[in-house]
């Protein structure tokens, strides 16, 4: 964190400086849950995203008709309203297509350009941001954020019941080894409980959720075991904000996504009326029961629109994206040569190292055969798979399944069956085609991007 300098100008300048500094401190201490409007305005100056330069027609090919038929059969079997996928071989995007409905009520069909909630695939993005901070020398993976004078040794985090929290490292958080369990439920999806227990008048901010969790004992000593934890990645999101003085979303876009050529990933919002122009409508199984709204506990609503606080998930599960840009992110984190990596080989090796009960960082699974990352929320399911053969694919649906977090396994199984229907994929690179389209659309922005 940068050191403050004593102002030497006029009194008015000194006052302005104090106000700005005070605003940053308030932002860091309160929880940083406000939307970054400056970042939204800056997006207008960015190149057009790759997914918005492509269309379904580009992948409407005779040799993939049987593949398409297999995907459509899978969607009917599981009552999936809409699905989008992208396929990459040796860092070349060879196929990208949408199926079904993006918004059935509006008669809007799914296209490559649409973006969707990707749930815990967000953790891959957050892990990459942490590694970028490490490479910049702004943190060490051995740092203990809650230790005395640690980055998160803040007033709102002083009511710590289990002193072992002070020993949690950034590495523990990245690899789900911090000691957090779901014994009392997932605090990120129990917003009303946090609100009532802390006697809050408003929706809990991320810092409230973290502070609430620190009032309970850990499930195990940090570093001694592994238990999947959304809370750990919420803490990492806040750590990014406190270290950089920026919003989590702003830092990730400027240091991770934009340098990779990714311009259409954003943190999602809670309600349909708040969605992005090219964002889909989300659907739950027809028999899914309504639940109390996370805001007031009385209004009954669907989990995907008002039941769960999507904006409160941050880097644990809050991003929306297209499969096309998810594969571009994967290509930027793979250590191969065709697409420029945004991290060093050492950082990539760290993220994909696992074994002996230790999970990879950001990825769900990483072994000698493949890397994968899954994500599920009410209203969406996502899968990113990267095989050592060079094939990679990303699939996202706008419909959830009664199968819950196990549903991406069905997606993976059905996709592997479908891909066998294609004897020869087209020899092309849609990444390059989109770059050419960008050049024709605006030569200046293409050069800058």
Phi, psi and omega in degrees: 000140184287147180278146177281144177250144178285128180291148180233010181272208181287169181297320181295321178297320180296320179295316179299318179299318179296320180296317179297313180298318180298322178296319179295318179297316179300317180300315181293318184286325187283329178135352173058038185263010177274150181286140183277090183291326177299321180295322178298319180293324181293335182299332180296340183268355184275160174299161177290138182293150182303316183297334180273354177261356179249170178210167179300326185300329181296331180251020175272083190244149180295321184287351180247013181299317181292325175298311179302318180298320179295318179296317181294325175296317177301317180296319178295320181299320184256011178054046179272122182289316182212149182211143176228143181216161176215146182232138182230142174228122180051046178066017175250125177284114186253346184203138176204126186202150174250150182228145175076214187254133167278323179207095186296322182298330180262002181068029184260117182280152180290134179226167178304329186288341185289148176242152184218162173296132182249007172054232188286356168301339176303330182296330177295321178294316181295318179298320178297322179294320177297317179295327176295318176298322178296317179293331178280356179077016182269351174201164172241145181294345176270356179300147177249099188301326184264005179288168179301126183067016174287170184302323182255023173279069186251160182306320183287350181246030182269342181272069183261120183282317184258114184295345178294342176304326181297341182264359179293131178256168176296323176301317178301317181295317181296325187254015177061041182240021186279346180106356179281138177230176179258025182304321179255019184091167179274114184298335179289341179244016175233051185302319182295322178299315178298317181299314182288319181294324180269359178056051180267150176266348183234172175298133181301132172282166178309320180295328176294318179297317179294313181299319178300316182292328181287351178277358179247159177289149173291157178278339178198163180293131181308131178090352184266345182201182179227131174218127183303134188215113170293325182303319181302322181279338170292318177299317178297324178297316180290326177299319178301317182294316183293320181291317188269338186075008177250166170292153178305312183297318182297314181296315182298318180294317186284330186252342183241303189284305182300318177298338177271001181082023183253122186231003182232038168249137184212160170285134184283168179242169192280320192248156179303319182294344182262001188290160174292158182301322182256022175269148184280173166267143182259146184229145175248166175305148185301332182265010180292128182280150175286155178228164179296142177300142179291346183275317185235346178077003182240317178294129180269134183206172176286156179296323185281342178229078175112341178281321178249144180273087182298320182294336179280352182283330181048231185285359177276336183181021190263356188279150170242143187198169172257153175303325180301311181285335174296321178289326176295323175297314180300319179294336179274358182231025189249352179078007177269177193259336188290319178253129183297130179282148178264354177233162178287163177300323180297318179292319179296318178298321178297314183297329185258005177276138180198176179128157180064034180084000179260125182277156174292174180257117180090310177286155173282318183217141176212117177220192185290344182262322186197160169244145178213156177215125180246164176201138177220139171218161171299118181103354180198154173218146184217150177213132170238125182232131180232111181267148180294344176292346182106345176281139177215148177212155176227133180229132177225136176247158175256020181223133178267168183237155174298344180284351173059227185292347178274351185297323177304335175295321177294320177300314182297314181298312182292325179294318179297325176292317183294321186292338177289345180284348182254119180275335182210118177275151180297139179275083183208173177223102182293339173300314181290322179299319180291326177294323177295319178296323177297318180297318180290328182285316182203091183305323182295314181291325178298318178297318181292325184283000000 
